[in-house]
């Protein structure tokens, strides 16, 4: 009676074993890269430098710095717009770095048919 499933002798062929090792190595590299990214900070400014926002690689706001001249009780909208613009730019920088890391790690995997 023929065996069903598995590989003869219970061992994986060399190519499959190598593929598994490469996948494990790539997973470790991605984890290390993600940890490194999380320790980085990204800073952007708006309003001619009057507002500065710093975000972490975890995409969390770390700090907001405001210059006195941007704080005008008669024009809160300008302050709000500058904070949003600076925060969005800092987050965009963090996302760009994250995407670059992932692209570097996954390099040639785009050709797999799944």
SVG drawing of the C-alpha trace seen along z (x, -y; Angstrom):
<svg xmlns="http://www.w3.org/2000/svg" viewBox="-10 -88 29 90">
<polyline fill="none" stroke="black" stroke-width="0.4" points="0.0,0.0 1.4,-3.5 2.0,-6.1 -0.3,-9.1 1.0,-12.6 4.4,-13.7 7.7,-13.1 9.4,-9.7 11.5,-8.9 9.9,-11.8 12.5,-14.4 11.9,-17.6 13.7,-17.9 16.7,-20.2 15.0,-23.1 12.1,-23.1 14.4,-23.0 16.5,-25.9 13.3,-27.9 12.2,-27.4 15.6,-28.6 15.5,-31.7 11.9,-32.5 13.0,-32.2 16.1,-34.4 13.9,-37.0 11.4,-37.0 14.3,-37.6 15.6,-40.4 12.2,-42.0 11.7,-41.8 15.1,-43.4 14.3,-46.1 11.0,-46.9 12.6,-47.2 15.2,-49.6 12.5,-51.6 10.5,-51.9 13.5,-53.6 13.7,-56.3 12.1,-59.7 10.8,-61.8 10.4,-65.6 8.6,-68.0 7.7,-71.6 5.1,-73.9 4.1,-77.5 7.5,-78.6 9.1,-76.6 6.7,-77.9 5.3,-74.4 7.4,-71.3 6.0,-67.8 8.1,-64.8 6.7,-61.2 8.2,-57.9 8.7,-54.9 5.6,-53.5 3.8,-56.4 3.0,-58.1 3.4,-61.8 6.4,-62.3 6.4,-66.1 4.9,-69.3 6.9,-72.6 5.2,-75.9 6.9,-79.3 5.2,-82.2 4.3,-84.0 2.1,-81.1 -0.1,-81.3 -2.6,-84.0 -6.0,-83.8 -7.6,-85.7 -6.4,-83.1 -6.6,-79.6 -7.2,-78.1 -3.7,-78.9 -2.2,-77.1 -4.5,-74.1 -3.7,-73.9 0.1,-74.1 -0.1,-71.4 -2.0,-69.1 0.4,-69.8 3.5,-69.1 2.0,-66.0 1.0,-64.6 4.4,-65.2 6.2,-63.6 3.9,-60.6 4.5,-60.5 8.2,-60.3 7.8,-57.5 5.6,-55.6 8.1,-56.2 10.9,-54.7 8.7,-51.8 7.8,-51.1 11.5,-51.3 12.4,-48.8 9.7,-46.4 10.7,-46.7 14.3,-46.1 13.4,-43.0 11.0,-41.5 13.1,-42.5 12.4,-39.9 9.4,-38.2 6.9,-40.0 7.3,-37.2 5.6,-34.5 2.3,-33.4 0.3,-33.6"/>
</svg>
